[in-house]
Amino acid sequence: MRWGFASAPGLGVRPIINARAETLASKPMFASAYKTARCALPVSSYLEGDIEVRIDGTPLFYLAGIYQRGADDVMEFTVIT
């Protein structure tokens, strides 16, 4: 499993690592996964800019995500922000 949806042709080579909740259903890259492939991603922390965010006393918490099978047949996921 790989973090980030592969970029669409012409958008660059960097994977898309997050998807905005407010436009998720309308963006062609995410619409299908939004309808059929939602998930909860266990994390111990995340980065907000240069700051690591943790929840005190909680070893894991969950972020909303979506996933799909990539063109190379590897499962890929992105975080919903």
C-alpha positions, 0 to 999 in steps of 0.5 A, a space after each residue: 500500500 502506498 500513500 498518495 494517489 498517482 498524479 493525473 497526466 500533466 499534473 506533475 509527478 508528485 503523488 496527491 497525498 490529501 483531498 479536500 473534503 468540500 470538493 471530494 465528490 466533485 473532483 474526478 480523481 477522487 469521486 469514485 473512491 469517495 463513493 466506494 472506498 472509504 477508510 480509517 487510517 491509524 496514525 500516531 501523529 501528523 504534521 501541520 506545517 512544521 509542527 507534529 500533532 499528537 493526542 496526549 495519552 493516545 498511542 493511535 488515532 484515526 484520520 479519514 481516507 479514501 483508497 484505490 488500486 493504482 495503474 501499477 496494481 498497487 493499492 494507494 490511499 490519500 487522507 481527507 482534510 
